[in-house]
Amino acid sequence: MATAMTFEAYQDIRKTNPDLYYKPSTQKRMRADQVKLGDAFFQLSFFSAWDAKHDN
């Protein structure tokens, strides 16, 4: 089975290939990946700095 993709990866598909993104098979896979990854599915790479420990 293919590696699970994150929400961010699916958004890249939406921007570069909307026809593929809106196919029912892609939407089903996106939902399955969300279930498999849980909260990690929505963690965007550009927010990774927010996850770092801060001095506050």
PyMOL commands that place a pseudoatom at each C-alpha (Angstrom):
pseudoatom trace, name=CA, resn=MET, resi=1, chain=A, elem=C, hetatm=0, pos=[0.000, 0.000, 0.000]
pseudoatom trace, name=CA, resn=ALA, resi=2, chain=A, elem=C, hetatm=0, pos=[1.124, 3.548, -0.692]
pseudoatom trace, name=CA, resn=THR, resi=3, chain=A, elem=C, hetatm=0, pos=[2.410, 5.843, 2.012]
pseudoatom trace, name=CA, resn=ALA, resi=4, chain=A, elem=C, hetatm=0, pos=[-0.246, 8.027, 3.639]
pseudoatom trace, name=CA, resn=MET, resi=5, chain=A, elem=C, hetatm=0, pos=[-0.255, 11.625, 2.470]
pseudoatom trace, name=CA, resn=THR, resi=6, chain=A, elem=C, hetatm=0, pos=[-0.931, 14.713, 4.559]
pseudoatom trace, name=CA, resn=PHE, resi=7, chain=A, elem=C, hetatm=0, pos=[-3.502, 17.452, 3.982]
pseudoatom trace, name=CA, resn=GLU, resi=8, chain=A, elem=C, hetatm=0, pos=[-0.700, 19.674, 2.701]
pseudoatom trace, name=CA, resn=ALA, resi=9, chain=A, elem=C, hetatm=0, pos=[0.195, 17.114, 0.007]
pseudoatom trace, name=CA, resn=TYR, resi=10, chain=A, elem=C, hetatm=0, pos=[-3.429, 16.941, -1.102]
pseudoatom trace, name=CA, resn=GLN, resi=11, chain=A, elem=C, hetatm=0, pos=[-3.565, 20.722, -1.309]
pseudoatom trace, name=CA, resn=ASP, resi=12, chain=A, elem=C, hetatm=0, pos=[-0.586, 20.640, -3.649]
pseudoatom trace, name=CA, resn=ILE, resi=13, chain=A, elem=C, hetatm=0, pos=[-2.546, 18.236, -5.865]
pseudoatom trace, name=CA, resn=ARG, resi=14, chain=A, elem=C, hetatm=0, pos=[-5.584, 20.531, -5.700]
pseudoatom trace, name=CA, resn=LYS, resi=15, chain=A, elem=C, hetatm=0, pos=[-3.484, 23.442, -6.949]
pseudoatom trace, name=CA, resn=THR, resi=16, chain=A, elem=C, hetatm=0, pos=[-1.587, 21.578, -9.668]
pseudoatom trace, name=CA, resn=ASN, resi=17, chain=A, elem=C, hetatm=0, pos=[-4.188, 19.042, -10.837]
pseudoatom trace, name=CA, resn=PRO, resi=18, chain=A, elem=C, hetatm=0, pos=[-7.723, 19.956, -9.724]
pseudoatom trace, name=CA, resn=ASP, resi=19, chain=A, elem=C, hetatm=0, pos=[-9.311, 17.243, -11.887]
pseudoatom trace, name=CA, resn=LEU, resi=20, chain=A, elem=C, hetatm=0, pos=[-7.375, 14.555, -10.018]
pseudoatom trace, name=CA, resn=TYR, resi=21, chain=A, elem=C, hetatm=0, pos=[-8.034, 16.162, -6.631]
pseudoatom trace, name=CA, resn=TYR, resi=22, chain=A, elem=C, hetatm=0, pos=[-11.815, 16.181, -7.081]
pseudoatom trace, name=CA, resn=LYS, resi=23, chain=A, elem=C, hetatm=0, pos=[-12.051, 12.579, -8.327]
pseudoatom trace, name=CA, resn=PRO, resi=24, chain=A, elem=C, hetatm=0, pos=[-14.058, 10.418, -5.923]
pseudoatom trace, name=CA, resn=SER, resi=25, chain=A, elem=C, hetatm=0, pos=[-11.137, 7.977, -5.630]
pseudoatom trace, name=CA, resn=THR, resi=26, chain=A, elem=C, hetatm=0, pos=[-8.805, 10.773, -4.489]
pseudoatom trace, name=CA, resn=GLN, resi=27, chain=A, elem=C, hetatm=0, pos=[-11.366, 12.054, -2.003]
pseudoatom trace, name=CA, resn=LYS, resi=28, chain=A, elem=C, hetatm=0, pos=[-11.811, 8.526, -0.597]
pseudoatom trace, name=CA, resn=ARG, resi=29, chain=A, elem=C, hetatm=0, pos=[-8.057, 8.131, -0.239]
pseudoatom trace, name=CA, resn=MET, resi=30, chain=A, elem=C, hetatm=0, pos=[-7.756, 11.540, 1.429]
pseudoatom trace, name=CA, resn=ARG, resi=31, chain=A, elem=C, hetatm=0, pos=[-10.376, 10.513, 4.001]
pseudoatom trace, name=CA, resn=ALA, resi=32, chain=A, elem=C, hetatm=0, pos=[-8.630, 7.177, 4.594]
pseudoatom trace, name=CA, resn=ASP, resi=33, chain=A, elem=C, hetatm=0, pos=[-5.295, 8.971, 5.099]
pseudoatom trace, name=CA, resn=GLN, resi=34, chain=A, elem=C, hetatm=0, pos=[-6.940, 11.372, 7.551]
pseudoatom trace, name=CA, resn=VAL, resi=35, chain=A, elem=C, hetatm=0, pos=[-8.313, 8.455, 9.569]
pseudoatom trace, name=CA, resn=LYS, resi=36, chain=A, elem=C, hetatm=0, pos=[-4.956, 6.645, 9.478]
pseudoatom trace, name=CA, resn=LEU, resi=37, chain=A, elem=C, hetatm=0, pos=[-2.847, 9.668, 10.470]
pseudoatom trace, name=CA, resn=GLY, resi=38, chain=A, elem=C, hetatm=0, pos=[-5.285, 11.331, 12.869]
pseudoatom trace, name=CA, resn=ASP, resi=39, chain=A, elem=C, hetatm=0, pos=[-4.205, 14.827, 13.947]
pseudoatom trace, name=CA, resn=ALA, resi=40, chain=A, elem=C, hetatm=0, pos=[-0.885, 14.436, 12.128]
pseudoatom trace, name=CA, resn=PHE, resi=41, chain=A, elem=C, hetatm=0, pos=[-2.815, 14.610, 8.840]
pseudoatom trace, name=CA, resn=PHE, resi=42, chain=A, elem=C, hetatm=0, pos=[-3.430, 18.334, 9.359]
pseudoatom trace, name=CA, resn=GLN, resi=43, chain=A, elem=C, hetatm=0, pos=[0.017, 19.343, 10.631]
pseudoatom trace, name=CA, resn=LEU, resi=44, chain=A, elem=C, hetatm=0, pos=[1.405, 21.595, 7.953]
pseudoatom trace, name=CA, resn=SER, resi=45, chain=A, elem=C, hetatm=0, pos=[5.166, 21.753, 7.489]
pseudoatom trace, name=CA, resn=PHE, resi=46, chain=A, elem=C, hetatm=0, pos=[5.240, 25.550, 7.566]
pseudoatom trace, name=CA, resn=PHE, resi=47, chain=A, elem=C, hetatm=0, pos=[3.823, 25.448, 11.099]
pseudoatom trace, name=CA, resn=SER, resi=48, chain=A, elem=C, hetatm=0, pos=[6.573, 23.137, 12.383]
pseudoatom trace, name=CA, resn=ALA, resi=49, chain=A, elem=C, hetatm=0, pos=[8.290, 26.039, 14.155]
pseudoatom trace, name=CA, resn=TRP, resi=50, chain=A, elem=C, hetatm=0, pos=[5.177, 26.423, 16.322]
pseudoatom trace, name=CA, resn=ASP, resi=51, chain=A, elem=C, hetatm=0, pos=[5.684, 22.882, 17.585]
pseudoatom trace, name=CA, resn=ALA, resi=52, chain=A, elem=C, hetatm=0, pos=[9.179, 23.700, 18.853]
pseudoatom trace, name=CA, resn=LYS, resi=53, chain=A, elem=C, hetatm=0, pos=[9.670, 24.393, 22.557]
pseudoatom trace, name=CA, resn=HIS, resi=54, chain=A, elem=C, hetatm=0, pos=[9.733, 28.074, 23.447]
pseudoatom trace, name=CA, resn=ASP, resi=55, chain=A, elem=C, hetatm=0, pos=[11.215, 29.930, 26.408]
pseudoatom trace, name=CA, resn=ASN, resi=56, chain=A, elem=C, hetatm=0, pos=[7.822, 31.233, 27.572]
for i in range(1, 56): cmd.bond("trace and resi %d" % i, "trace and resi %d" % (i + 1))
show_as sticks, trace
zoom trace
